[in-house]
Amino acid sequence: METISVQKDELFKLIKTAVKESMEIEFMKLRASLIPYVSDEEQTDIENLYGKPSNEVAYTTYLEI
C-alpha cells in the first residue's frame, strides 16, 4: 500500500474546498426543489404583468435532482 504525505494546512484546505462544493450543490438542489410549478397560463399572466425576463445570465448550473 502506498502512503501519501500531505501537509496539515494543505489537507485542511482540500477538505474545506470539498465540503464547500458539496454544500453548494446540496443547497442548489434544495432551492430547485422548492420552486413552485408554474403552468403556461400562469406564466403568460406573469409575463403580461411584469414583462419577460432578460436574457442576461450571470452563470448557469445544471443539477440532477
PDBQT receptor file of N, H, CA, C and O in Angstrom, charges set to zero:
ATOM      1  N   MET A   1       0.841  -1.187   0.000  1.00  0.00    +0.000 N 
ATOM      2  CA  MET A   1       0.000   0.000   0.000  1.00  0.00    +0.000 C 
ATOM      3  C   MET A   1       0.882   1.244   0.000  1.00  0.00    +0.000 C 
ATOM      4  O   MET A   1       1.867   1.326   0.733  1.00  0.00    +0.000 OA
ATOM      5  N   GLU A   2       0.511   2.202  -0.830  1.00  0.00    +0.000 N 
ATOM      6  H   GLU A   2      -0.290   2.135  -1.426  1.00  0.00    +0.000 HD
ATOM      7  CA  GLU A   2       1.306   3.406  -0.981  1.00  0.00    +0.000 C 
ATOM      8  C   GLU A   2       0.861   4.462   0.025  1.00  0.00    +0.000 C 
ATOM      9  O   GLU A   2      -0.335   4.610   0.279  1.00  0.00    +0.000 OA
ATOM     10  N   THR A   3       1.799   5.189   0.594  1.00  0.00    +0.000 N 
ATOM     11  H   THR A   3       2.770   5.069   0.388  1.00  0.00    +0.000 HD
ATOM     12  CA  THR A   3       1.495   6.246   1.556  1.00  0.00    +0.000 C 
ATOM     13  C   THR A   3       1.757   7.593   0.919  1.00  0.00    +0.000 C 
ATOM     14  O   THR A   3       2.783   7.800   0.272  1.00  0.00    +0.000 OA
ATOM     15  N   ILE A   4       0.814   8.513   1.109  1.00  0.00    +0.000 N 
ATOM     16  H   ILE A   4      -0.020   8.345   1.634  1.00  0.00    +0.000 HD
ATOM     17  CA  ILE A   4       0.958   9.863   0.575  1.00  0.00    +0.000 C 
ATOM     18  C   ILE A   4       1.116  10.812   1.750  1.00  0.00    +0.000 C 
ATOM     19  O   ILE A   4       0.364  10.746   2.722  1.00  0.00    +0.000 OA
ATOM     20  N   SER A   5       2.094  11.689   1.653  1.00  0.00    +0.000 N 
ATOM     21  H   SER A   5       2.705  11.743   0.863  1.00  0.00    +0.000 HD
ATOM     22  CA  SER A   5       2.354  12.654   2.711  1.00  0.00    +0.000 C 
ATOM     23  C   SER A   5       1.795  14.014   2.295  1.00  0.00    +0.000 C 
ATOM     24  O   SER A   5       2.109  14.522   1.218  1.00  0.00    +0.000 OA
ATOM     25  N   VAL A   6       0.957  14.602   3.167  1.00  0.00    +0.000 N 
ATOM     26  H   VAL A   6       0.702  14.189   4.041  1.00  0.00    +0.000 HD
ATOM     27  CA  VAL A   6       0.344  15.899   2.883  1.00  0.00    +0.000 C 
ATOM     28  C   VAL A   6       0.486  16.773   4.116  1.00  0.00    +0.000 C 
ATOM     29  O   VAL A   6       0.305  16.316   5.245  1.00  0.00    +0.000 OA
ATOM     30  N   GLN A   7       0.813  18.030   3.882  1.00  0.00    +0.000 N 
ATOM     31  H   GLN A   7       0.960  18.400   2.965  1.00  0.00    +0.000 HD
ATOM     32  CA  GLN A   7       0.899  18.965   4.996  1.00  0.00    +0.000 C 
ATOM     33  C   GLN A   7      -0.489  19.183   5.599  1.00  0.00    +0.000 C 
ATOM     34  O   GLN A   7      -1.501  19.092   4.905  1.00  0.00    +0.000 OA
ATOM     35  N   LYS A   8      -0.518  19.468   6.890  1.00  0.00    +0.000 N 
ATOM     36  H   LYS A   8       0.304  19.542   7.454  1.00  0.00    +0.000 HD
ATOM     37  CA  LYS A   8      -1.775  19.653   7.611  1.00  0.00    +0.000 C 
ATOM     38  C   LYS A   8      -2.599  20.795   7.005  1.00  0.00    +0.000 C 
ATOM     39  O   LYS A   8      -3.807  20.651   6.819  1.00  0.00    +0.000 OA
ATOM     40  N   ASP A   9      -1.965  21.912   6.700  1.00  0.00    +0.000 N 
ATOM     41  H   ASP A   9      -0.984  22.030   6.852  1.00  0.00    +0.000 HD
ATOM     42  CA  ASP A   9      -2.679  23.063   6.128  1.00  0.00    +0.000 C 
ATOM     43  C   ASP A   9      -3.265  22.729   4.757  1.00  0.00    +0.000 C 
ATOM     44  O   ASP A   9      -4.388  23.120   4.440  1.00  0.00    +0.000 OA
ATOM     45  N   GLU A  10      -2.497  22.008   3.954  1.00  0.00    +0.000 N 
ATOM     46  H   GLU A  10      -1.584  21.690   4.211  1.00  0.00    +0.000 HD
ATOM     47  CA  GLU A  10      -2.957  21.639   2.615  1.00  0.00    +0.000 C 
ATOM     48  C   GLU A  10      -4.146  20.681   2.717  1.00  0.00    +0.000 C 
ATOM     49  O   GLU A  10      -5.115  20.817   1.970  1.00  0.00    +0.000 OA
ATOM     50  N   LEU A  11      -4.077  19.725   3.623  1.00  0.00    +0.000 N 
ATOM     51  H   LEU A  11      -3.290  19.614   4.230  1.00  0.00    +0.000 HD
ATOM     52  CA  LEU A  11      -5.176  18.785   3.832  1.00  0.00    +0.000 C 
ATOM     53  C   LEU A  11      -6.427  19.525   4.293  1.00  0.00    +0.000 C 
ATOM     54  O   LEU A  11      -7.527  19.231   3.825  1.00  0.00    +0.000 OA
ATOM     55  N   PHE A  12      -6.271  20.476   5.202  1.00  0.00    +0.000 N 
ATOM     56  H   PHE A  12      -5.377  20.714   5.582  1.00  0.00    +0.000 HD
ATOM     57  CA  PHE A  12      -7.389  21.277   5.689  1.00  0.00    +0.000 C 
ATOM     58  C   PHE A  12      -8.043  22.034   4.534  1.00  0.00    +0.000 C 
ATOM     59  O   PHE A  12      -9.270  22.062   4.436  1.00  0.00    +0.000 OA
ATOM     60  N   LYS A  13      -7.247  22.648   3.659  1.00  0.00    +0.000 N 
ATOM     61  H   LYS A  13      -6.250  22.626   3.738  1.00  0.00    +0.000 HD
ATOM     62  CA  LYS A  13      -7.776  23.396   2.517  1.00  0.00    +0.000 C 
ATOM     63  C   LYS A  13      -8.520  22.474   1.560  1.00  0.00    +0.000 C 
ATOM     64  O   LYS A  13      -9.580  22.838   1.050  1.00  0.00    +0.000 OA
ATOM     65  N   LEU A  14      -7.980  21.292   1.312  1.00  0.00    +0.000 N 
ATOM     66  H   LEU A  14      -7.119  20.997   1.726  1.00  0.00    +0.000 HD
ATOM     67  CA  LEU A  14      -8.643  20.333   0.425  1.00  0.00    +0.000 C 
ATOM     68  C   LEU A  14      -9.995  19.901   0.983  1.00  0.00    +0.000 C 
ATOM     69  O   LEU A  14     -10.985  19.849   0.253  1.00  0.00    +0.000 OA
ATOM     70  N   ILE A  15     -10.034  19.593   2.266  1.00  0.00    +0.000 N 
ATOM     71  H   ILE A  15      -9.230  19.635   2.858  1.00  0.00    +0.000 HD
ATOM     72  CA  ILE A  15     -11.286  19.174   2.898  1.00  0.00    +0.000 C 
ATOM     73  C   ILE A  15     -12.277  20.316   2.902  1.00  0.00    +0.000 C 
ATOM     74  O   ILE A  15     -13.456  20.109   2.613  1.00  0.00    +0.000 OA
ATOM     75  N   LYS A  16     -11.823  21.524   3.224  1.00  0.00    +0.000 N 
ATOM     76  H   LYS A  16     -10.865  21.691   3.458  1.00  0.00    +0.000 HD
ATOM     77  CA  LYS A  16     -12.694  22.696   3.260  1.00  0.00    +0.000 C 
ATOM     78  C   LYS A  16     -13.308  22.959   1.882  1.00  0.00    +0.000 C 
ATOM     79  O   LYS A  16     -14.503  23.232   1.772  1.00  0.00    +0.000 OA
ATOM     80  N   THR A  17     -12.496  22.875   0.849  1.00  0.00    +0.000 N 
ATOM     81  H   THR A  17     -11.525  22.653   0.938  1.00  0.00    +0.000 HD
ATOM     82  CA  THR A  17     -12.985  23.092  -0.514  1.00  0.00    +0.000 C 
ATOM     83  C   THR A  17     -14.003  22.026  -0.908  1.00  0.00    +0.000 C 
ATOM     84  O   THR A  17     -15.038  22.345  -1.493  1.00  0.00    +0.000 OA
ATOM     85  N   ALA A  18     -13.719  20.772  -0.594  1.00  0.00    +0.000 N 
ATOM     86  H   ALA A  18     -12.879  20.513  -0.119  1.00  0.00    +0.000 HD
ATOM     87  CA  ALA A  18     -14.631  19.679  -0.938  1.00  0.00    +0.000 C 
ATOM     88  C   ALA A  18     -15.965  19.828  -0.223  1.00  0.00    +0.000 C 
ATOM     89  O   ALA A  18     -17.019  19.616  -0.824  1.00  0.00    +0.000 OA
ATOM     90  N   VAL A  19     -15.929  20.192   1.059  1.00  0.00    +0.000 N 
ATOM     91  H   VAL A  19     -15.073  20.365   1.546  1.00  0.00    +0.000 HD
ATOM     92  CA  VAL A  19     -17.165  20.372   1.822  1.00  0.00    +0.000 C 
ATOM     93  C   VAL A  19     -17.952  21.563   1.289  1.00  0.00    +0.000 C 
ATOM     94  O   VAL A  19     -19.176  21.498   1.173  1.00  0.00    +0.000 OA
ATOM     95  N   LYS A  20     -17.257  22.647   0.965  1.00  0.00    +0.000 N 
ATOM     96  H   LYS A  20     -16.263  22.700   1.059  1.00  0.00    +0.000 HD
ATOM     97  CA  LYS A  20     -17.923  23.841   0.433  1.00  0.00    +0.000 C 
ATOM     98  C   LYS A  20     -18.630  23.527  -0.882  1.00  0.00    +0.000 C 
ATOM     99  O   LYS A  20     -19.789  23.899  -1.064  1.00  0.00    +0.000 OA
ATOM    100  N   GLU A  21     -17.943  22.845  -1.802  1.00  0.00    +0.000 N 
ATOM    101  H   GLU A  21     -17.001  22.543  -1.654  1.00  0.00    +0.000 HD
ATOM    102  CA  GLU A  21     -18.539  22.486  -3.085  1.00  0.00    +0.000 C 
ATOM    103  C   GLU A  21     -19.741  21.569  -2.891  1.00  0.00    +0.000 C 
ATOM    104  O   GLU A  21     -20.765  21.730  -3.555  1.00  0.00    +0.000 OA
ATOM    105  N   SER A  22     -19.617  20.625  -1.999  1.00  0.00    +0.000 N 
ATOM    106  H   SER A  22     -18.785  20.493  -1.459  1.00  0.00    +0.000 HD
ATOM    107  CA  SER A  22     -20.711  19.698  -1.725  1.00  0.00    +0.000 C 
ATOM    108  C   SER A  22     -21.924  20.423  -1.148  1.00  0.00    +0.000 C 
ATOM    109  O   SER A  22     -23.058  20.150  -1.543  1.00  0.00    +0.000 OA
ATOM    110  N   MET A  23     -21.690  21.338  -0.224  1.00  0.00    +0.000 N 
ATOM    111  H   MET A  23     -20.769  21.560   0.096  1.00  0.00    +0.000 HD
ATOM    112  CA  MET A  23     -22.791  22.099   0.376  1.00  0.00    +0.000 C 
ATOM    113  C   MET A  23     -23.472  22.991  -0.660  1.00  0.00    +0.000 C 
ATOM    114  O   MET A  23     -24.697  23.114  -0.659  1.00  0.00    +0.000 OA
ATOM    115  N   GLU A  24     -22.691  23.613  -1.541  1.00  0.00    +0.000 N 
ATOM    116  H   GLU A  24     -21.696  23.513  -1.542  1.00  0.00    +0.000 HD
ATOM    117  CA  GLU A  24     -23.269  24.452  -2.587  1.00  0.00    +0.000 C 
ATOM    118  C   GLU A  24     -24.200  23.643  -3.476  1.00  0.00    +0.000 C 
ATOM    119  O   GLU A  24     -25.295  24.097  -3.808  1.00  0.00    +0.000 OA
ATOM    120  N   ILE A  25     -23.774  22.453  -3.862  1.00  0.00    +0.000 N 
ATOM    121  H   ILE A  25     -22.884  22.084  -3.593  1.00  0.00    +0.000 HD
ATOM    122  CA  ILE A  25     -24.600  21.593  -4.712  1.00  0.00    +0.000 C 
ATOM    123  C   ILE A  25     -25.880  21.201  -3.989  1.00  0.00    +0.000 C 
ATOM    124  O   ILE A  25     -26.962  21.247  -4.576  1.00  0.00    +0.000 OA
ATOM    125  N   GLU A  26     -25.770  20.816  -2.722  1.00  0.00    +0.000 N 
ATOM    126  H   GLU A  26     -24.892  20.779  -2.246  1.00  0.00    +0.000 HD
ATOM    127  CA  GLU A  26     -26.949  20.397  -1.970  1.00  0.00    +0.000 C 
ATOM    128  C   GLU A  26     -27.927  21.556  -1.758  1.00  0.00    +0.000 C 
ATOM    129  O   GLU A  26     -29.140  21.357  -1.821  1.00  0.00    +0.000 OA
ATOM    130  N   PHE A  27     -27.408  22.774  -1.507  1.00  0.00    +0.000 N 
ATOM    131  H   PHE A  27     -26.422  22.936  -1.456  1.00  0.00    +0.000 HD
ATOM    132  CA  PHE A  27     -28.288  23.930  -1.357  1.00  0.00    +0.000 C 
ATOM    133  C   PHE A  27     -28.971  24.277  -2.671  1.00  0.00    +0.000 C 
ATOM    134  O   PHE A  27     -30.136  24.674  -2.676  1.00  0.00    +0.000 OA
ATOM    135  N   MET A  28     -28.254  24.131  -3.796  1.00  0.00    +0.000 N 
ATOM    136  H   MET A  28     -27.307  23.809  -3.792  1.00  0.00    +0.000 HD
ATOM    137  CA  MET A  28     -28.871  24.384  -5.102  1.00  0.00    +0.000 C 
ATOM    138  C   MET A  28     -29.997  23.389  -5.363  1.00  0.00    +0.000 C 
ATOM    139  O   MET A  28     -31.045  23.761  -5.891  1.00  0.00    +0.000 OA
ATOM    140  N   LYS A  29     -29.786  22.130  -4.996  1.00  0.00    +0.000 N 
ATOM    141  H   LYS A  29     -28.935  21.828  -4.567  1.00  0.00    +0.000 HD
ATOM    142  CA  LYS A  29     -30.840  21.125  -5.146  1.00  0.00    +0.000 C 
ATOM    143  C   LYS A  29     -32.039  21.481  -4.281  1.00  0.00    +0.000 C 
ATOM    144  O   LYS A  29     -33.181  21.353  -4.721  1.00  0.00    +0.000 OA
ATOM    145  N   LEU A  30     -31.790  21.924  -3.056  1.00  0.00    +0.000 N 
ATOM    146  H   LEU A  30     -30.862  22.028  -2.698  1.00  0.00    +0.000 HD
ATOM    147  CA  LEU A  30     -32.872  22.298  -2.154  1.00  0.00    +0.000 C 
ATOM    148  C   LEU A  30     -33.660  23.471  -2.722  1.00  0.00    +0.000 C 
ATOM    149  O   LEU A  30     -34.891  23.443  -2.747  1.00  0.00    +0.000 OA
ATOM    150  N   ARG A  31     -32.952  24.502  -3.180  1.00  0.00    +0.000 N 
ATOM    151  H   ARG A  31     -31.952  24.525  -3.160  1.00  0.00    +0.000 HD
ATOM    152  CA  ARG A  31     -33.631  25.665  -3.771  1.00  0.00    +0.000 C 
ATOM    153  C   ARG A  31     -34.456  25.249  -4.982  1.00  0.00    +0.000 C 
ATOM    154  O   ARG A  31     -35.596  25.690  -5.131  1.00  0.00    +0.000 OA
ATOM    155  N   ALA A  32     -33.900  24.408  -5.847  1.00  0.00    +0.000 N 
ATOM    156  H   ALA A  32     -32.975  24.050  -5.726  1.00  0.00    +0.000 HD
ATOM    157  CA  ALA A  32     -34.604  23.962  -7.050  1.00  0.00    +0.000 C 
ATOM    158  C   ALA A  32     -35.853  23.171  -6.689  1.00  0.00    +0.000 C 
ATOM    159  O   ALA A  32     -36.872  23.282  -7.371  1.00  0.00    +0.000 OA
ATOM    160  N   SER A  33     -35.786  22.376  -5.627  1.00  0.00    +0.000 N 
ATOM    161  H   SER A  33     -34.959  22.287  -5.073  1.00  0.00    +0.000 HD
ATOM    162  CA  SER A  33     -36.946  21.568  -5.237  1.00  0.00    +0.000 C 
ATOM    163  C   SER A  33     -38.050  22.418  -4.612  1.00  0.00    +0.000 C 
ATOM    164  O   SER A  33     -39.200  21.984  -4.549  1.00  0.00    +0.000 OA
ATOM    165  N   LEU A  34     -37.714  23.629  -4.147  1.00  0.00    +0.000 N 
ATOM    166  H   LEU A  34     -36.779  23.982  -4.198  1.00  0.00    +0.000 HD
ATOM    167  CA  LEU A  34     -38.711  24.499  -3.514  1.00  0.00    +0.000 C 
ATOM    168  C   LEU A  34     -39.365  25.476  -4.488  1.00  0.00    +0.000 C 
ATOM    169  O   LEU A  34     -40.288  26.197  -4.110  1.00  0.00    +0.000 OA
ATOM    170  N   ILE A  35     -38.900  25.509  -5.734  1.00  0.00    +0.000 N 
ATOM    171  H   ILE A  35     -38.150  24.924  -6.042  1.00  0.00    +0.000 HD
ATOM    172  CA  ILE A  35     -39.502  26.394  -6.724  1.00  0.00    +0.000 C 
ATOM    173  C   ILE A  35     -40.855  25.812  -7.115  1.00  0.00    +0.000 C 
ATOM    174  O   ILE A  35     -40.935  24.663  -7.550  1.00  0.00    +0.000 OA
ATOM    175  N   PRO A  36     -41.919  26.598  -6.962  1.00  0.00    +0.000 N 
ATOM    176  CA  PRO A  36     -43.236  26.061  -7.290  1.00  0.00    +0.000 C 
ATOM    177  C   PRO A  36     -43.423  25.891  -8.798  1.00  0.00    +0.000 C 
ATOM    178  O   PRO A  36     -42.803  26.589  -9.601  1.00  0.00    +0.000 OA
ATOM    179  N   TYR A  37     -44.288  24.955  -9.158  1.00  0.00    +0.000 N 
ATOM    180  H   TYR A  37     -44.792  24.389  -8.506  1.00  0.00    +0.000 HD
ATOM    181  CA  TYR A  37     -44.622  24.729 -10.557  1.00  0.00    +0.000 C 
ATOM    182  C   TYR A  37     -45.474  25.886 -11.050  1.00  0.00    +0.000 C 
ATOM    183  O   TYR A  37     -46.366  26.344 -10.336  1.00  0.00    +0.000 OA
ATOM    184  N   VAL A  38     -45.216  26.359 -12.248  1.00  0.00    +0.000 N 
ATOM    185  H   VAL A  38     -44.492  25.987 -12.828  1.00  0.00    +0.000 HD
ATOM    186  CA  VAL A  38     -45.991  27.444 -12.857  1.00  0.00    +0.000 C 
ATOM    187  C   VAL A  38     -46.541  26.923 -14.176  1.00  0.00    +0.000 C 
ATOM    188  O   VAL A  38     -45.783  26.510 -15.054  1.00  0.00    +0.000 OA
ATOM    189  N   SER A  39     -47.859  26.944 -14.311  1.00  0.00    +0.000 N 
ATOM    190  H   SER A  39     -48.474  27.280 -13.598  1.00  0.00    +0.000 HD
ATOM    191  CA  SER A  39     -48.472  26.488 -15.556  1.00  0.00    +0.000 C 
ATOM    192  C   SER A  39     -48.213  27.509 -16.663  1.00  0.00    +0.000 C 
ATOM    193  O   SER A  39     -47.802  28.638 -16.397  1.00  0.00    +0.000 OA
ATOM    194  N   ASP A  40     -48.457  27.098 -17.897  1.00  0.00    +0.000 N 
ATOM    195  H   ASP A  40     -48.791  26.180 -18.113  1.00  0.00    +0.000 HD
ATOM    196  CA  ASP A  40     -48.262  28.005 -19.037  1.00  0.00    +0.000 C 
ATOM    197  C   ASP A  40     -49.162  29.228 -18.919  1.00  0.00    +0.000 C 
ATOM    198  O   ASP A  40     -48.753  30.339 -19.257  1.00  0.00    +0.000 OA
ATOM    199  N   GLU A  41     -50.383  29.026 -18.441  1.00  0.00    +0.000 N 
ATOM    200  H   GLU A  41     -50.716  28.124 -18.167  1.00  0.00    +0.000 HD
ATOM    201  CA  GLU A  41     -51.327  30.140 -18.278  1.00  0.00    +0.000 C 
ATOM    202  C   GLU A  41     -50.814  31.134 -17.230  1.00  0.00    +0.000 C 
ATOM    203  O   GLU A  41     -50.854  32.347 -17.437  1.00  0.00    +0.000 OA
ATOM    204  N   GLU A  42     -50.335  30.603 -16.107  1.00  0.00    +0.000 N 
ATOM    205  H   GLU A  42     -50.303  29.618 -15.938  1.00  0.00    +0.000 HD
ATOM    206  CA  GLU A  42     -49.786  31.477 -15.066  1.00  0.00    +0.000 C 
ATOM    207  C   GLU A  42     -48.560  32.233 -15.567  1.00  0.00    +0.000 C 
ATOM    208  O   GLU A  42     -48.389  33.415 -15.266  1.00  0.00    +0.000 OA
ATOM    209  N   GLN A  43     -47.701  31.547 -16.339  1.00  0.00    +0.000 N 
ATOM    210  H   GLN A  43     -47.840  30.587 -16.584  1.00  0.00    +0.000 HD
ATOM    211  CA  GLN A  43     -46.507  32.186 -16.867  1.00  0.00    +0.000 C 
ATOM    212  C   GLN A  43     -46.881  33.317 -17.820  1.00  0.00    +0.000 C 
ATOM    213  O   GLN A  43     -46.246  34.371 -17.819  1.00  0.00    +0.000 OA
ATOM    214  N   THR A  44     -47.905  33.096 -18.626  1.00  0.00    +0.000 N 
ATOM    215  H   THR A  44     -48.421  32.240 -18.627  1.00  0.00    +0.000 HD
ATOM    216  CA  THR A  44     -48.367  34.145 -19.541  1.00  0.00    +0.000 C 
ATOM    217  C   THR A  44     -48.872  35.348 -18.765  1.00  0.00    +0.000 C 
ATOM    218  O   THR A  44     -48.575  36.487 -19.124  1.00  0.00    +0.000 OA
ATOM    219  N   ASP A  45     -49.637  35.108 -17.700  1.00  0.00    +0.000 N 
ATOM    220  H   ASP A  45     -49.879  34.183 -17.409  1.00  0.00    +0.000 HD
ATOM    221  CA  ASP A  45     -50.125  36.200 -16.857  1.00  0.00    +0.000 C 
ATOM    222  C   ASP A  45     -48.966  36.981 -16.235  1.00  0.00    +0.000 C 
ATOM    223  O   ASP A  45     -48.987  38.212 -16.201  1.00  0.00    +0.000 OA
ATOM    224  N   ILE A  46     -47.971  36.267 -15.751  1.00  0.00    +0.000 N 
ATOM    225  H   ILE A  46     -47.955  35.268 -15.778  1.00  0.00    +0.000 HD
ATOM    226  CA  ILE A  46     -46.801  36.909 -15.134  1.00  0.00    +0.000 C 
ATOM    227  C   ILE A  46     -46.077  37.764 -16.166  1.00  0.00    +0.000 C 
ATOM    228  O   ILE A  46     -45.701  38.901 -15.880  1.00  0.00    +0.000 OA
ATOM    229  N   GLU A  47     -45.882  37.225 -17.359  1.00  0.00    +0.000 N 
ATOM    230  H   GLU A  47     -46.188  36.301 -17.591  1.00  0.00    +0.000 HD
ATOM    231  CA  GLU A  47     -45.185  37.973 -18.404  1.00  0.00    +0.000 C 
ATOM    232  C   GLU A  47     -45.973  39.198 -18.839  1.00  0.00    +0.000 C 
ATOM    233  O   GLU A  47     -45.385  40.234 -19.148  1.00  0.00    +0.000 OA
ATOM    234  N   ASN A  48     -47.311  39.092 -18.865  1.00  0.00    +0.000 N 
ATOM    235  H   ASN A  48     -47.788  38.251 -18.614  1.00  0.00    +0.000 HD
ATOM    236  CA  ASN A  48     -48.136  40.245 -19.219  1.00  0.00    +0.000 C 
ATOM    237  C   ASN A  48     -48.043  41.338 -18.155  1.00  0.00    +0.000 C 
ATOM    238  O   ASN A  48     -48.033  42.525 -18.481  1.00  0.00    +0.000 OA
ATOM    239  N   LEU A  49     -47.974  40.942 -16.891  1.00  0.00    +0.000 N 
ATOM    240  H   LEU A  49     -47.982  39.978 -16.626  1.00  0.00    +0.000 HD
ATOM    241  CA  LEU A  49     -47.897  41.911 -15.805  1.00  0.00    +0.000 C 
ATOM    242  C   LEU A  49     -46.514  42.548 -15.674  1.00  0.00    +0.000 C 
ATOM    243  O   LEU A  49     -46.399  43.760 -15.492  1.00  0.00    +0.000 OA
ATOM    244  N   TYR A  50     -45.466  41.729 -15.768  1.00  0.00    +0.000 N 
ATOM    245  H   TYR A  50     -45.558  40.745 -15.916  1.00  0.00    +0.000 HD
ATOM    246  CA  TYR A  50     -44.119  42.200 -15.443  1.00  0.00    +0.000 C 
ATOM    247  C   TYR A  50     -43.147  42.194 -16.618  1.00  0.00    +0.000 C 
ATOM    248  O   TYR A  50     -42.009  42.642 -16.478  1.00  0.00    +0.000 OA
ATOM    249  N   GLY A  51     -43.573  41.702 -17.751  1.00  0.00    +0.000 N 
ATOM    250  H   GLY A  51     -44.497  41.339 -17.865  1.00  0.00    +0.000 HD
ATOM    251  CA  GLY A  51     -42.677  41.602 -18.901  1.00  0.00    +0.000 C 
ATOM    252  C   GLY A  51     -41.857  40.322 -18.830  1.00  0.00    +0.000 C 
ATOM    253  O   GLY A  51     -41.817  39.646 -17.802  1.00  0.00    +0.000 OA
ATOM    254  N   LYS A  52     -41.208  40.006 -19.934  1.00  0.00    +0.000 N 
ATOM    255  H   LYS A  52     -41.241  40.555 -20.769  1.00  0.00    +0.000 HD
ATOM    256  CA  LYS A  52     -40.391  38.787 -19.979  1.00  0.00    +0.000 C 
ATOM    257  C   LYS A  52     -39.068  39.019 -19.265  1.00  0.00    +0.000 C 
ATOM    258  O   LYS A  52     -38.572  40.145 -19.235  1.00  0.00    +0.000 OA
ATOM    259  N   PRO A  53     -38.500  37.984 -18.697  1.00  0.00    +0.000 N 
ATOM    260  CA  PRO A  53     -37.200  38.132 -18.042  1.00  0.00    +0.000 C 
ATOM    261  C   PRO A  53     -36.115  38.450 -19.073  1.00  0.00    +0.000 C 
ATOM    262  O   PRO A  53     -36.229  38.094 -20.246  1.00  0.00    +0.000 OA
ATOM    263  N   SER A  54     -35.080  39.116 -18.615  1.00  0.00    +0.000 N 
ATOM    264  H   SER A  54     -34.988  39.404 -17.662  1.00  0.00    +0.000 HD
ATOM    265  CA  SER A  54     -33.978  39.454 -19.529  1.00  0.00    +0.000 C 
ATOM    266  C   SER A  54     -33.202  38.185 -19.868  1.00  0.00    +0.000 C 
ATOM    267  O   SER A  54     -33.298  37.178 -19.167  1.00  0.00    +0.000 OA
ATOM    268  N   ASN A  55     -32.442  38.250 -20.938  1.00  0.00    +0.000 N 
ATOM    269  H   ASN A  55     -32.364  39.069 -21.507  1.00  0.00    +0.000 HD
ATOM    270  CA  ASN A  55     -31.632  37.109 -21.360  1.00  0.00    +0.000 C 
ATOM    271  C   ASN A  55     -30.244  37.124 -20.729  1.00  0.00    +0.000 C 
ATOM    272  O   ASN A  55     -29.422  36.256 -21.019  1.00  0.00    +0.000 OA
ATOM    273  N   GLU A  56     -29.980  38.106 -19.868  1.00  0.00    +0.000 N 
ATOM    274  H   GLU A  56     -30.648  38.812 -19.632  1.00  0.00    +0.000 HD
ATOM    275  CA  GLU A  56     -28.681  38.187 -19.213  1.00  0.00    +0.000 C 
ATOM    276  C   GLU A  56     -28.595  37.121 -18.126  1.00  0.00    +0.000 C 
ATOM    277  O   GLU A  56     -29.449  37.048 -17.243  1.00  0.00    +0.000 OA
ATOM    278  N   VAL A  57     -27.570  36.310 -18.201  1.00  0.00    +0.000 N 
ATOM    279  H   VAL A  57     -26.876  36.369 -18.918  1.00  0.00    +0.000 HD
ATOM    280  CA  VAL A  57     -27.386  35.224 -17.249  1.00  0.00    +0.000 C 
ATOM    281  C   VAL A  57     -26.040  35.397 -16.573  1.00  0.00    +0.000 C 
ATOM    282  O   VAL A  57     -25.012  35.496 -17.243  1.00  0.00    +0.000 OA
ATOM    283  N   ALA A  58     -26.041  35.433 -15.246  1.00  0.00    +0.000 N 
ATOM    284  H   ALA A  58     -26.876  35.352 -14.702  1.00  0.00    +0.000 HD
ATOM    285  CA  ALA A  58     -24.790  35.557 -14.502  1.00  0.00    +0.000 C 
ATOM    286  C   ALA A  58     -23.978  34.271 -14.628  1.00  0.00    +0.000 C 
ATOM    287  O   ALA A  58     -22.789  34.308 -14.943  1.00  0.00    +0.000 OA
ATOM    288  N   TYR A  59     -24.621  33.147 -14.383  1.00  0.00    +0.000 N 
ATOM    289  H   TYR A  59     -25.588  33.116 -14.127  1.00  0.00    +0.000 HD
ATOM    290  CA  TYR A  59     -23.999  31.851 -14.577  1.00  0.00    +0.000 C 
ATOM    291  C   TYR A  59     -25.087  30.791 -14.629  1.00  0.00    +0.000 C 
ATOM    292  O   TYR A  59     -26.198  31.021 -14.154  1.00  0.00    +0.000 OA
ATOM    293  N   THR A  60     -24.790  29.667 -15.184  1.00  0.00    +0.000 N 
ATOM    294  H   THR A  60     -23.887  29.480 -15.571  1.00  0.00    +0.000 HD
ATOM    295  CA  THR A  60     -25.746  28.572 -15.303  1.00  0.00    +0.000 C 
ATOM    296  C   THR A  60     -25.156  27.339 -14.664  1.00  0.00    +0.000 C 
ATOM    297  O   THR A  60     -23.993  27.008 -14.891  1.00  0.00    +0.000 OA
ATOM    298  N   THR A  61     -25.956  26.658 -13.865  1.00  0.00    +0.000 N 
ATOM    299  H   THR A  61     -26.902  26.927 -13.681  1.00  0.00    +0.000 HD
ATOM    300  CA  THR A  61     -25.544  25.413 -13.251  1.00  0.00    +0.000 C 
ATOM    301  C   THR A  61     -26.614  24.373 -13.503  1.00  0.00    +0.000 C 
ATOM    302  O   THR A  61     -27.795  24.631 -13.271  1.00  0.00    +0.000 OA
ATOM    303  N   TYR A  62     -26.225  23.209 -13.971  1.00  0.00    +0.000 N 
ATOM    304  H   TYR A  62     -25.266  22.998 -14.159  1.00  0.00    +0.000 HD
ATOM    305  CA  TYR A  62     -27.164  22.133 -14.218  1.00  0.00    +0.000 C 
ATOM    306  C   TYR A  62     -27.063  21.131 -13.086  1.00  0.00    +0.000 C 
ATOM    307  O   TYR A  62     -25.974  20.682 -12.732  1.00  0.00    +0.000 OA
ATOM    308  N   LEU A  63     -28.205  20.788 -12.524  1.00  0.00    +0.000 N 
ATOM    309  H   LEU A  63     -29.091  21.153 -12.812  1.00  0.00    +0.000 HD
ATOM    310  CA  LEU A  63     -28.249  19.839 -11.413  1.00  0.00    +0.000 C 
ATOM    311  C   LEU A  63     -29.146  18.671 -11.765  1.00  0.00    +0.000 C 
ATOM    312  O   LEU A  63     -30.150  18.830 -12.459  1.00  0.00    +0.000 OA
ATOM    313  N   GLU A  64     -28.786  17.521 -11.291  1.00  0.00    +0.000 N 
ATOM    314  H   GLU A  64     -27.970  17.391 -10.727  1.00  0.00    +0.000 HD
ATOM    315  CA  GLU A  64     -29.626  16.341 -11.467  1.00  0.00    +0.000 C 
ATOM    316  C   GLU A  64     -30.321  16.082 -10.134  1.00  0.00    +0.000 C 
ATOM    317  O   GLU A  64     -29.674  15.784  -9.130  1.00  0.00    +0.000 OA
ATOM    318  N   ILE A  65     -31.648  16.200 -10.138  1.00  0.00    +0.000 N 
ATOM    319  H   ILE A  65     -32.174  16.442 -10.954  1.00  0.00    +0.000 HD
ATOM    320  CA  ILE A  65     -32.408  16.042  -8.896  1.00  0.00    +0.000 C 
ATOM    321  C   ILE A  65     -33.061  14.686  -8.868  1.00  0.00    +0.000 C 
ATOM    322  O   ILE A  65     -33.749  14.352  -7.904  1.00  0.00    +0.000 OA
TER     323      ILE A  65
